[in-house]
């Protein structure tokens, strides 16, 4: 059937003209972009639905032929000359519908007492005042390499911007640039003040990006320290070995392990962790942990030799 204008206005097909007006008034106030920037699409749909159902000719065509007939044109019922009705095209300006309905250039300036009461119940700003919307939070996913070296991320956003007439708005794109500093931690917040949607009676919301760290294939991070896990055989754990680790800045470091690698053992390598965000010249530590691989079985001779070696 296409668009259901009755459902948009939350009324049934038996609704009177007064019902249509009452429902549009309530829903348009509730979903006005100045108080609900995320409801711009709903506000548009409400305007189109009211534009159709408040006009007897449009409403009759829609009731009989649906959206397709309304917007595509249907044969004239009189004349018999093969003429068709003109296709309906919405003027695409929901603010115009809103202003015409409430009778003023400023939608909130000259409400009747009933409209003013409904505006207050819908949470719209007081006459002459502006509300500030809550911050819009988005995740900024970064790799461990991004957070180690620092980088610049450019993010495209789409926002609603008021046109010069002060009533209508349009969607425009903008590039936000984020300079990621070495050592930033997960949860770091980057705020762009008042970069949210604009509205005639609201201050745009701040846009806040929150750092989320992607999983690294071999390092895990705890604040400024990095942990590297290595698998070693039982022989290595008992007799010593060395570990080669490729650092995030591309160096290959060799760490000798001369201790017995017992359960819970770790090796700390100072200064090979993440840079400190307050002073990138300083770094946290690298912590080596180990997963000792035991042999699945031992021959009697091997057991005897191990017992002898451990008894010395």
N, C-alpha and C positions, 0 to 999 in steps of 0.2 A: 504493500500500500504506500510505501514511502514515509515521509515525515508525518507523525501524528501530532497535529497542532493542539488537539484537545488534551493529550497526555502531557505535553509541554506546559500547558497552563493549569494542569491538574484539575480539569473539569470533565464532565461527561457531555455527550452529544445533545442532551436535552437542556443544556445550560442556556439561561437567558442572557440578553445583552448586559444586564446589570451584573450577572455572575461573571461574565467574561471580563468586564472592567474591574470588578473587585479582585479577581484572581490576578490579573496583570499588575494591578497596583501593589498587591502584597508581595508577589514574587519579584517584581522589578526593583522594589526597594530593598528586598532581602539580598538580591544578587547583583546590586550595582557595583561596578568595578572600583569605585572609590572606597568601598568598604571591604570588597572581596575581589582582589585582583585576579584570583584564580578562577573567577566565575564569568570571565568576559564572554566565553562561548555560550554559556547559559543565558546571559543577558541578551546576546544577539538572537538566540533562538526564541526567547520570550517576545522580543520586539516583532519578529517575523510572524509568529503565531498570532499575536494581537492584531497586527496589520491585516491579516487575512480574516480572522473570525469576527472582527469588529465591523467589517464591511459586508453588507447583506449580499451583494452580488458575488463577491469573491467567496464568501462562506457557502453560498448555494452551489457554486461550481465545485468547490472543494468537497462538499458533502456528497455530491452526486458522482464526481469523476476522480476524486482523490488528488494527490499532489501532481501526478503525471498529467491529468487533464487540466489542472489549474495552470501549470507552468508550460504545458505544451500546446494549449488551445484546444477547443472542442467546437463541433458544428453549432451554428446559431440555430435556435429553436424556431425562429420565425424568418420569413423572407423566402426560404426555399431556393436561394440563389447560390448555395454552396459556400456561403461565407462562414468563416470561423471566428471565434472570439480571439482577442489578442492574448498572447501568453503573459502570465503574471511574472513580474520580476521584482523582487524585493529591493528597495532602495539602498540596502546594506548600510544604513546609518541608524543603529539602535538608539543612539543619543537623541536623534531627531524625533523618533517615536516617543521617547521618554519625555522630551520637552513639550511636544504637542499635547501629550496626555495630561501633564501637570500644569500646562499653561504658562510657561515662562522660559526665558533664555537660560537662566540659572536654575537647574533642576531642583535645588534645595532652598531657593530664596523665598518663594511665594506659595508654599503649600497651603492648602486648606487645612483647617484644624485636624481633620481626619487623617490627611496625608502626613502631617507633622507627627501625629501620634504614632502612626505606623513606622515612620522613619526612625523614631526613637526606639520602638520595640525591635526594629531590625538591626540596631546597633550602629546606625549611621552617625557621622559626626554632627555636633551641634552647628547651627547656622553660623557661618563665618569662621568656623574652626576647622582644623585638620587633624586627622588621626595619623598615627604612625603604625605601619604594619610591622609584625614581628619579622625577625631575620629569616632569610631563605637560606637553608643549609644544604650544601652539596659536598660530596666526597671528592677528594683529589688523590687519585691512586698514583703512587710513586714507587719506583724500584729502589732497592737498597743502594744501587750505584748512584741513582739520582740524589739520594740523601747523603751519600758519602762525598761526592764531588760538588754538589750544588748544580743547579741548572735553571733554565728559564722555560716556563710553560705558558703557552698562549691558548686561551679558552674562549670559544665563540659562544655568546649568549644571545638569546632573543628576548627583547623586553618591549612592553607596551609604552609608547611615548605619546604625550599629549600633542595634538596639532595646534597650529597657531590660533585657531578659533576658540581654544580653551575648553571645548566640549567633546569633540571627537578625538579619537586616538588611532594610532597605527602601530604595527609591529616592525621594529627595526633591530638589526643585528649589530653587535658590538664585540670587539676583541678585548678581553681582559688579560693582562700580562702579570704573571706571578714569578718573582725571583726567589727560587728555592735556595735557602742558605745551607751550606754543609752542616750536618749534625742535627737538622730538625728531627724531632721525635714524632711518632704517631700521635695524632690528636692535636697537633699544632693547628691553630685557626688563623686564617688569613681573611680579613674583612675588607670588602669594597663598599664604602658608605653610599647609601641611597642609589644603588644601581638596579633596584627592582622595578616593577611596573609603576608607571605614573598614573595618577588619577586626579580628577578635578578637586577633590576634597581630602586628599591623603598625601602624606609624605612617603616617598618611595622607600621600600624596605631595603635594609642592608643585605648584601649577598655575602655569605660566609662559606669559605672552602675549608674543609677539615681533612688533614693529611691522613691517608690510609696507606700503610706500607705493604707492598706486595711480597709474597714469599720468595726467598732466595734459595737457589738449588743446594748450597752447602753451608751457608752461614745462617745462624739465628741471632737475633738482637735482643738485648735487655738493656734499655737505656743507652749508655755509651759503650757497653761491652759487646763483643762479638764472640759467639761460641761456634767451634768447629768440631764435628764428631768424626772420629777415625775408627775404622775396624782393624783390629790386630789379632794375630793368632796367639794362642796360649804360650807358645815358645817365645814370641816377641815380648809378650807381657812380662815374662819371667826373666828374660836375658837382655833386654834393651833393644832399641831401634831408633830411627829418626823419622820425622814426619815432614813432608814437603807441603807447604800451604801457599796457594796463589792468593795474594792479597787483592783488595778491591782497587788498588791503584796499579795493579799489574806486576808487582814484584813476586818473586818466588823465594820464600824464606824456608830454611831448613832448621827444624827444632829437634835437637837430640833428646831422647827420653832414656835416662839412665836409672830411673827408679823402678821398683816393682809396680806394675799397673794392677792394683787391687780394685775391687768393687768400690765405686765412688771416687776413684782417683781422678784428678784433673791437673793440668799443667797451665800455669798462667804466664803469658808472654806480655810484658808491660808495653804500653804505647802502640799496640797494633790493632786497636779497636776503632770505633767511630770517632770522627772529630767532634769536639765540643762546640755546640752552637754559639756559646758565648765567646769562645776563643778557638777557632778552627786549627790553630797551630798546636793545640793540645789534643791528645787522643785518649780514649779509654783503652781497655786491655783486650787481648785475645785469649780466650780460654779454650784449651783443648780437652775434650772428653773422649772416652774410649769405649768401644764395644768389643769385648774380648770373645773371640770365637773358639769354643772348646771343640776338640775332636769328637766325632760321633762315637768312636770306640777305640780301645787300646788293646794291643796284643799282650799276652802274658809277659813276653820279654820286655816290652815297653814299660809295662807297669812295674816290673822288677827294677829296671834301670832308673825309673823316676823315683821309686822309693829309696833306692840307694843314693841317688843324687841329693834328695831332700834330707837324708839322714846325716849327711856330712857336715 
